[in-house]
């Protein structure tokens, strides 16, 4: 059954958008890869003709689709360029994540040796949370674009474990990302528990003794 609808959102650099069906008033996701025609790229306000099918997560999407009227070809980048852009975005996130892990580890070691770990702990939590939130946002955009190259769940959990869990929790709530998968949520709960127990131990007399032994150049 062919339906019609108006484009209410379109992100050209990612190649996806949303169309509101005239017949059902349902807001449907659609992607440039499901374009059944050859002319042009969509813009806000364009009218599309489409069928409704389900994606891998059993969600209704508009596919295949085409323009309801002839569309003038624009000079916007083709879909292959969009895929390449998505791939570069994930690769960039992975590279920055590696650099962050290295710099974070160096900062912790230096703080331990100078006996200042507890003093800079709030700052480490803030930096890890901000970075973890950015990772969630990047992975969410890749998920919306149906991009196969994604950040691993282990990487997201690792940054939560080293202190970024407040940022991860905020991202899950604000971006609606990774909050419906029960196995991930269960692991995330253990990450919060483990991180909390570690901080409590560091603040305990046993933790203070450990920090004192590690501090080689404490003032």
Secondary structure, DSSP 8 states (H G I E B T S, - for coil): --EEEEEEEEETTTTEEEEEETTT--EEEEEGGGB-S-S----TT-EEEEEEEE-TTS-EEEEEEEESS---------HHHHHHHHHHHHHHHHHHHHHHHHHHHHHHHHHHHTT-HHHHHHHHHHHHHHHHHHHHHHHHHHHHTT-S----HHHHHHHIIIIIHHHHHHHHHHH--SSS-HHHHHHHHHHHHHHHHHHHHHHSHHHHHHHHHH-SS--
